Amino acid sequence: MKKNILALAALLITSAMASFAQARGSASGVMLTANAFMYNTTIETASGKADSKSSIYDVKLGYLMGSGLYLGGIYSIRNQSGASSSDGKATGASLGYVGSSGFFLKGHYILTAENDIYKEGTGFQGDFGYLTNVTGAFIVGVELTYRTIEYKKSDADPSFTKLKQDELFPMLTVGFVF
């Protein structure tokens, strides 16, 4: 509950910041971005060593209007290898705002998600970050992502009712606006 309140407060604050940012002027076009988050963990005990590698990749495609409004979609994949391996994917619809200063706020409704044995997931993802133009249409940036997904089915347990997964992680961004 406390996490939900913090996430809501962060969303309200970033919404207020986005409303004060200037509109992008006449810039508009198709925005394609790829986002990545990766981490490795090694745990050593007297009985041995265990390695784990996790990665999350988001691909976002949408239309950026001259007013800064962003409409699009998201496709996300995740991989975890090590003692317990799992793969997952999610797709959703996106709505956001990109200010001329480079700061942005995007919300994604996750329409369908799977994570290993867990299926029929739905949820929400919120991104707050900064993008800068490197050259021509090429952009790079960083973002902080909060994601919550609730899975309603398990392939391994017929009596399964639900699993809710909340995550907060940073991501690096590369992309194009054309």
DRENTIPA-864139 format. One record per atom (N, C-alpha, C): x, y, z. Coordinates in steps of 0.05 Angstrom, whole numbers, plus 5000, padded with zeros to 4 digits. Example, Ala and Ser with C-alpha at 12.3 -4.5 7.8 and 13.67 -1.06 7.14 Angstrom:
% DRENTIPA-864139
526448865156
524649105156
526449345156
525749555142
527349795143
525850015157
% end
This chain:
% DRENTIPA-864139
501649765000
500050005000
501750255000
503950245016
505750475018
507050534991
507750314977
508950344950
507050484931
504550404932
502450514914
502150814920
502150894945
501851174952
504251334942
506751214946
509151354936
509051374906
508251164892
508051174863
506051384854
503751394867
501751594860
502751874865
504151914887
505252184893
507352264872
509052074865
511052124844
509752194817
507652044811
506152104786
504952374786
503752454808
502452724810
504552944808
506852904821
508953104820
510053134792
510652904779
511652924752
509553024732
507052974737
504953084720
504953394723
505253494747
505353784751
507753904737
510053764739
512453864726
512153864696
510853654685
510453644656
508553864647
506653934663
504754144655
506054424654
508254454670
509654714670
511754734648
512554494637
514554504616
513354624591
515054734574
514054854549
513454634529
511654684512
510954494490
513354494471
513454274455
515654234437
515554424413
513654594411
513454774388
512454624364
513754644342
512754524317
513954244312
515754144330
516953884326
514853664329
514753484310
512853264311
513953044294
512952804298
513852574281
513652314296
514552104283
514551834295
516951814313
516451714338
518551674358
518951374363
521351274358
521951004363
524250994383
523850864406
525950844426
526350564436
528850504443
529550244455
530750304483
529750174503
530550224531
531649964542
533749984559
534949744570
535649784599
535249564615
536049544642
537249274646
539749254657
541049004662
542449004688
542448784702
544148754726
544948464730
547348434742
548448174748
548848154778
548347914789
548747864818
550347614822
552247634840
553847394849
553647364879
552847134888
552647074916
554546844922
556346904941
558246704950
557746624978
557646364983
557346255010
559546045014
559645925038
561645715043
561245475025
558745435016
558145194999
558445244969
558945494961
559245544933
558545824924
558345854898
557746114886
555446094866
553646294866
551346284848
551246554833
551046544807
550846784790
548046804779
547147054777
544547114765
544747354747
543447344724
543447564705
540547634698
539947884700
537247974693
537348204673
535448214655
535248434636
532348484629
531748744624
529148834615
529549024592
528148974570
528349134546
525549234538
525249494533
522749604524
523249724496
521349674478
521349814452
518749974451
518950234447
516650404447
516450544420
514150534407
513650654381
511150824384
511351074375
509051244377
509351494360
507251664361
507251914347
507452144366
509452324362
509852554379
508652794364
506652914376
505253144364
506853404370
506353614355
507653864359
507153984387
504953914399
504354014426
505853874448
507253654441
508653494460
507253234468
504653214460
503152974466
504252734451
504552504465
505552264454
503452044455
502851914433
501051684432
502451454419
502351214431
503750994419
503250724433
505350554431
505150294443
507850204454
507849994470
510249884482
510249584480
512649474475
513149184475
515549144493
515248984513
517448934533
518048644535
520748584537
521548314542
523448314566
523548084580
525248064604
526447784604
528947764613
530347504615
531647494642
531547264655
533047224679
534346944678
536946934682
538346684681
539846654707
540346404714
541746344739
540346104753
540246114779
539045894795
536145854787
534646074783
531946054773
531646224748
531246094725
531146244700
528246284692
527746514679
525046574670
525146784647
523246774630
522946964608
520147074609
519847324600
517247454600
516947654578
514447734572
513947944552
511348084559
511048324549
508648484555
508248674531
505648734526
505048934506
502949124517
502949374508
501049564518
500749814501
498949994510
498450244496
499650474513
500550684500
502050894513
500851174509
501051344529
500251624528
502251774544
503152004533
505152154548
505452434539
507452574551
508152844544
511152874543
512152994522
515053054519
515353354517
516653474536
517053764536
519453844520
519554094511
521754194495
524354194510
524254194537
526654184553
527953904554
526453704544
527553434543
526253244563
525053364584
523753194605
521253074593
520652824601
518252694591
516952534613
514352484609
512752314626
510952144608
511151884611
509551694595
508151494614
505651434607
504151224621
503451014601
503650764609
503150534592
501150354606
498950284592
497150084603
497949814591
498849634608
499649364599
497149194593
496749134568
494348984560
494648694564
497048584560
497548304563
500448264571
500848084590
503548024600
503847734608
506247624604
506947354613
509647364625
510047204646
512647184659
513046904668
514546744652
515046464658
512446314659
511646204682
509246054684
506746224689
507146484694
504946664700
503846784674
501246774671
499946874646
497647064653
496447174632
494047354634
494647584653
496947714649
497747944665
496748204652
495948394669
495248664661
496348854682
496749104674
497849294694
498449564682
500349694695
500949974688
504050014690
505050184673
507850264674
508050564671
509550694688
510050984686
512951044682
513651214663
516451294658
516751594662
518851674676
519551954679
522551974671
523152144652
525952154644
526752404628
529052384616
530152614601
531352504575
530752644553
531852574527
533352814516
535452764501
536852984488
537552894460
537553084442
538153034414
541153034410
542252814399
545152794395
545852914368
544552814347
545052914320
542652844302
541753034287
539452974269
537152874284
536252634277
533952514290
534652324313
537252284319
538152094339
537952224367
536652074386
536352164413
537451964433
538352054456
539151884478
538051994504
537851824524
536751924549
536751714571
535651794593
535351624617
532451644627
531551444641
528851454653
528751284678
526851344694
526151184718
523451064712
523250804714
520850654707
519650514731
517050554735
515550404755
513550234740
513449974746
511749794733
510349614753
507749584750
506149394767
504449224748
504648964751
503148774735
501948564753
499448494749
498048284764
497448054745
498447824751
498047574735
495747424748
493947314730
491547184740
491546884735
493646774722
493646494716
496546384718
496746134727
499346004729
499145734714
501145674697
501145414684
501745184703
503045244725
503945034744
501944974766
500045154772
498245124794
495345194786
493544994782
490845064774
489245214796
490045204821
488645354842
489745634846
491645714830
492845974832
490746194828
490846414844
488946624841
490246884830
492546974841
493847204829
496647244841
498247384825
500947464833
501247754824
502047924842
502548204835
505448264837
506648384816
509448444816
509848744811
511148884831
511749164829
514749194825
515549374807
518449414802
518949714798
521349794806
522350064802
525250034793
525850144769
528650104759
529250334739
531850394736
532750594716
533150454689
532950614668
533450504641
534950714625
536650614607
538050774587
536350764561
536350984547
534651014523
536251104499
535750984476
536751074450
534351064431
534351254412
532051254394
532251454372
530051474357
529951664334
527251794334
527152044324
524652184318
524852254289
523052154273
523152204244
520352254233
% end
